[in-house]
């Protein structure tokens, strides 16, 4: 198996490090790679005719993938898929995403769908990619499909519409989410970790790309110096590695900028249209998000009993709530919350919150306390 000409470097390193080194797991990897060039569907996601040997390979591979997924850590399965698709970008290897794929795999497939400049060319059909993300049965994967409609390709095909429709239908059936709620809750991280940053090892230093509290995309090195342009290789650093890092950071900076602008419009719509959700939903799907969290933490929220505004608060990164008096507010996860329109606040309440924002040096994506709209009921007031 290891004498094959194709160089699967990452799985070999994983095996060499002991992460996958068991006879049982090794046999499963072997079964996967034996069938790697077997394509069960064409570019339009239609089944193709296979001979008996190919069908047998496909069956063994499917069984091996399921067993492999259960035998190793999800992060190792994710790394294995990324390497498999990198070295053999076929229909079959994309099909294995629904068994092995994780956040890195979802991002890679999403790049192909959006035709991002960072993504390398692939002969795998867009219909097939979207179908595999759809079949992964993970909202994190579905977020990448939905992002195509909002941030990606200018020309929309029928297959994309069908896939998006199916995802929205599943979300409604499983979670009770409307289309608008699904769009509000699901967004790809675009390569950022939970703390809103991505780190790149240049060899002699680490360069970090992050979204800061003002929703700006910042690039800095490990000395804290902020770079207006992407830093190049220094003497002694691997120029090829640095070039790859720069390519990825360029893509991340561009797509994060577009995603943040789109999210800003969405939050403004939420303010004007009094869009509400439970506090638990806000914490789970938005506050925990690598870059959307900064919208939540900079805007003023309210809890409601029907149409009546009961409390106003800011959200901290850990999910704790703070009132205008800087005191801690305790609310249950099923409390109904939404962005507070300034017409719902008295003059004293607006002044108090303006002082809190100034004292806390919070920069808002839009000046919600000065926002003017007829969408909110002027009769609702809270001190």
RAVEN-V874411 format. One record per pair of residues at least 6 apart in sequence whose C-alpha atoms are under 7 Angstrom apart, sorted by sequence separation. I is the first residue (numbers start at 1). GAP is how many residues later the second one is. D is the distance in Angstrom with one decimal. If there is no record, write none. Layout:
i-><I/I>
gap-><GAP/GAP>
d-><D/D>
//
This chain:
i-><14/15/41/42/171/172/192/200/201/211/212/220/233/286/287/303/304/315/322/323/40/41/112/191/199/200/210/211/219/220/286/302/303/314/315/321/322/40/69/85/111/133/134/199/200/209/210/219/303/313/314/321/84/85/133/199/209/210/233/287/302/303/313/314/321/198/199/209/232/302/313/168/197/198/208/209/301/302/312/313/197/198/208/300/301/113/197/207/208/300/301/196/197/207/300/130/196/206/207/299/38/81/206/230/205/297/146/297/81/145/296/297/350/81/109/297/35/78/35/77/78/82/77/78/81/142/35/78/342/78/342/324/342/1/31/32/324/342/31/69/69/32/127/131/303/304/324/31/32/66/89/91/130/134/204/303/304/343/65/90/98/110/114/203/303/344/349/89/94/97/106/110/113/202/203/302/303/341/343/346/348/28/217/283/301/302/344/345/346/95/98/301/302/344/345/346/98/114/115/301/302/344/345/114/300/301/28/147/202/300/25/143/143/144/143/200/140/41/39/39/40/37/39/280/38/279/280/37/278/279/36/278/279/36/278/279/278/279/277/278/276/277/276/277/190/276/275/274/298/298/299/190/298/271/11/270/271/271/295/308/10/309/8/215/211/43/44/213/43/45/44/45/107/43/44/43/196/194/195/196/194/193/192/185/185/189/264/272/273/272/272/151/151/118/118/118/117/214/214>
gap-><6/6/6/6/6/6/6/6/6/6/6/6/6/6/6/6/6/6/6/6/7/7/7/7/7/7/7/7/7/7/7/7/7/7/7/7/7/8/8/8/8/8/8/8/8/8/8/8/8/8/8/8/9/9/9/9/9/9/9/9/9/9/9/9/9/10/10/10/10/10/10/11/11/11/11/11/11/11/11/11/12/12/12/12/12/13/13/13/13/13/13/14/14/14/14/15/15/15/15/15/16/16/16/16/17/17/18/18/19/19/19/19/19/20/20/20/22/22/23/23/23/23/24/24/24/25/26/26/26/27/27/28/28/29/29/29/29/29/30/30/31/32/32/32/32/32/32/33/33/33/33/33/33/33/33/33/33/33/34/34/34/34/34/34/34/34/34/35/35/35/35/35/35/35/35/35/35/35/35/35/35/36/36/36/36/36/36/36/36/37/37/37/37/37/37/37/38/38/38/38/38/38/38/39/39/39/40/40/40/40/43/43/44/44/45/45/48/50/51/52/52/53/53/53/54/54/54/55/55/55/56/56/56/57/57/57/58/58/59/59/60/60/61/61/62/62/63/64/64/65/65/66/66/68/69/69/69/70/70/72/73/73/79/79/80/81/81/81/82/82/83/83/83/84/84/85/94/95/95/95/96/97/98/100/101/101/101/101/102/103/104/107/108/129/130/133/134/149/150>
d-><6.1/4.9/4.3/6.3/5.7/5.9/5.0/5.5/6.5/4.6/6.9/4.2/5.6/5.9/4.3/6.1/5.5/4.8/4.7/6.3/5.8/5.2/5.9/6.6/6.5/5.2/5.7/6.1/5.8/5.6/5.9/6.5/5.7/5.6/6.6/5.8/5.6/5.7/6.4/5.5/5.6/5.5/6.0/5.8/6.2/7.0/5.3/5.5/5.3/6.0/5.2/5.2/6.5/6.7/6.2/4.4/5.7/6.5/5.9/6.1/5.4/6.6/5.2/6.6/6.9/5.7/6.4/4.5/6.8/4.3/4.5/6.0/6.6/5.3/5.6/6.6/5.6/6.1/6.2/6.7/5.6/6.2/5.3/6.8/5.3/6.0/4.0/5.8/5.9/5.9/6.1/5.6/6.6/4.3/5.4/6.4/5.7/5.8/6.4/6.7/6.7/6.7/5.6/6.4/6.5/6.3/6.4/5.0/6.0/6.9/6.6/5.8/6.7/6.1/6.5/6.9/5.5/5.7/6.3/5.0/4.9/5.8/6.7/4.9/6.8/6.9/6.2/6.5/6.9/6.2/5.1/6.2/6.7/6.4/6.5/4.9/5.8/6.6/5.6/6.4/5.9/6.3/5.9/6.9/6.5/5.7/6.4/6.3/6.7/6.2/6.5/5.8/6.8/6.9/6.3/5.6/6.1/6.7/6.1/6.0/6.2/5.1/5.4/5.6/4.3/6.3/5.4/7.0/6.9/6.7/5.3/6.6/6.8/6.4/6.8/5.4/6.8/6.6/5.4/5.9/6.8/5.0/6.4/6.3/6.7/5.6/4.9/5.0/6.0/6.1/6.3/5.6/6.1/4.5/5.2/5.7/4.4/4.5/6.9/4.4/5.6/6.4/6.6/5.4/6.0/5.3/6.2/6.9/5.9/6.0/6.5/5.2/5.2/5.8/5.7/6.5/7.0/6.6/7.0/5.2/6.6/6.8/4.8/4.3/5.9/4.9/6.2/6.6/6.5/6.0/6.1/5.2/5.5/6.2/5.4/6.2/4.5/5.9/5.6/5.8/6.5/5.7/5.6/6.5/6.6/4.6/6.2/6.6/6.1/6.6/6.5/7.0/5.3/5.3/6.0/7.0/6.7/6.1/7.0/6.9/6.2/6.6/7.0/6.7/6.3/6.3/6.3/5.6/4.3/6.0/5.6/4.9/6.8/7.0/6.4/6.4/4.3/6.8/5.8/5.6/4.8/6.2/6.2/5.4/6.1/6.1/6.8/6.5/6.0/5.3/6.7/6.9/6.8/6.5/6.1/5.6/6.7/5.7/6.9>
//
